[in-house]
Amino acid sequence: MTRHVDSRVLPTRSSPWPTVGETRQAQAVQEAARRSKPDPATFAQPFCDFLSQNPTVYHAVATLARDLESAGFKKLSERDSWKIEKGGKYYVERNGSCLTAWEVGSEYEPGNGVAMIAGHVDVGLIDAVV
């Protein structure tokens, strides 16, 4: 009896149990995965630092706008007509409390649709209008 794997023909073993070699290989893969698994603090600490450095949504938007500018994004005004180009990076800021950023793929063609990731944060901040 034979079995086909990736267009190769391998002999079928009569035992459903893994061989010693297969077991050791699986253990080595599991050990490598365990060793390469990062500590959750490596992800949480930068976020906690960001929150500490940006106590309000206004601080956060200003920081993110600076980061986007550093990464080559161009600020657009809602009042102007936009010339959006393939491969372009853009962002719009509204009232210092809202920011939307996007990149246009270098091979984008009108009619191809869009892939989007979005996030939203509610902040415990009361805006006073006088």
N, C-alpha and C positions, 0 to 999 in steps of 0.2 A: 504494500500500500504506500502511496506517495502523497505529498501535499505540495501545492504550488505557493511560493512566496516570492513576490517581486520578480516574476518570470523565471525563477529558479525552481528546480525540482529538488525537494529535500525528502529524505526518508522519514516516515512517520514513526514516532516512538510508540511503543505499546503502553507506556506508563503516562498517566495524566499529571504526575508530579514533576516538578522541575528538577533538573539535574543539579549536582553540587556546583558546577560551573555557572549555571543559570542563576542559582541562588546567590552565589558570591557576586556575580555581576549586578544583580538587582540590589544587593546590599551596598555595593560600591556607589551605585547611582543615587540611592537614598542618602548615603552619607555625604556625598558631594552636594546634593541639594540642601541638606541640613546646614552644612558649613557655609554655603553661599547665601543663605537666607539672611537678609539684613535685619538689624535690630529695628523695631518699630520707631524707636526714638530718633533714628536717622531721618525719618520722614516727618515726625511730629514736631521736632524742635524748630526747623525752619518756619513752619506754619505758626507755631507759638511766638517765635521772634517777630514774624510779620504782624501778628495781632498786637503785640506789645508796642511795636514801633508805629502802628497806625490805629490809634484809639477811636477814630471816627471814619465814616465812609468817605469823607472828604480827603482825609490823609491817605486812605487806601487808593482812591482814584488818582490822586496826584502821584503817588509812588508807582502805581501801575503804568501811568502815562509816561513817566520818566523811563521805566524799564522797557516799554514798547519803543520809545524813541531810540533808546540805546540798541535795540534789536533791529533797527531799520524801518520801523513803521512810520507812516506819514499821517499827521493829524489832518482831518478834513473838517470843514465847517458845515453845519446843517443848512446854513444860509446860502451856500454856494452850489453851483452845478459841479458834479464830480466827473473827472476823467479817470475811470478805473481801467487799469491795464493788466494784462496777463503777467503773473509773477509778482504783482504789487502787494504791499502790506499796508493796511490802513486802519485808522481808528477814529472814532467820534466820541467826544465827551460832552455831556449835557449837565449844566448847572453844578459842576464839580462833584456830582453825586452819582453819576451814571457813566459807564464806559462800555463801548462796544468795539471790538477789534476783529479783523478778519484778514485772511490771505487769499489771493486769487491764484489758482494753480497755473503753472506756466503753460499748460496745454489746454486750458479751459476754452471751450467754445460756447457761445450763447445757445441756450436750449439744452445744455447738458445737465442742468439741475445743480443742486448744491448739497454738500455734506456739512452738517453743522453740529457743533457741541456748544451747549449753553449752560450757564450757571447763574444762580440768583441767591443773594444773601439779604436777609432781613436784619437790620441793625436796630438795636435798642436805642434809637436816637430820635428825639422829637425836633422837627424843623419848625421854627417859629417864623411866621410871616407877619411883619409889622407894617 
